[in-house]
Amino acid sequence: MLFAVKMDVAIPHDMDPDRKTETLAKEKAYSQDLQRGGEWVSIWRCAGQYSNISIFDVKDNERLHEILWNLPLFPFMTMDITPLATHPSDIRADQG
Ligand SMILES: O=C(O)CC1=CCC(=O)O1
């Protein structure tokens, strides 16, 4: 199942700098592990915003929830989640 997730990040300005550095490093490692595993298909920075749009390919809603809930930055994010369906004009969908 494919999902587009927009993550808006709002880290408190008074967060301890060492905690912030550690949390960002954990976030990167967590994301990159899931990218290598194929469930986190892509991640894009939204230009001019502390936000990303990511594509996930997961087996069900529970797995998506588990991934998002365990993001180190989860307490500092708001998310907008869109389930994706094949578009009838997608040239890749015509093949095969
Ligand atoms: O968009 C961000 O910076 C938050 C984030 C999610 C995964 C990651 O590595 O950073």
The ligand as an SDF file (V2000), in Angstrom:
LIG
                    3D

 10 10  0  0  0  0  0  0  0  0999 V2000
   12.1400   16.5900    7.0980 O   0  0  0  0  0  0  0  0  0  0  0  0
   12.8810   16.3990    8.0650 C   0  0  0  0  0  0  0  0  0  0  0  0
   13.9650   16.9900    8.2060 O   0  0  0  0  0  0  0  0  0  0  0  0
   12.4850   15.3460    9.0550 C   0  0  0  0  0  0  0  0  0  0  0  0
   12.9960   14.0410    8.6660 C   0  0  0  0  0  0  0  0  0  0  0  0
   12.3010   12.9080    8.4320 C   0  0  0  0  0  0  0  0  0  0  0  0
   13.2200   11.8560    8.1090 C   0  0  0  0  0  0  0  0  0  0  0  0
   14.4940   12.5470    8.1790 C   0  0  0  0  0  0  0  0  0  0  0  0
   15.6050   12.0600    7.9910 O   0  0  0  0  0  0  0  0  0  0  0  0
   14.3200   13.8610    8.4960 O   0  0  0  0  0  0  0  0  0  0  0  0
  1  2  2  0
  2  3  1  0
  2  4  1  0
  4  5  1  0
  5  6  2  0
  5 10  1  0
  6  7  1  0
  7  8  1  0
  8  9  2  0
  8 10  1  0
M  END
$$$$
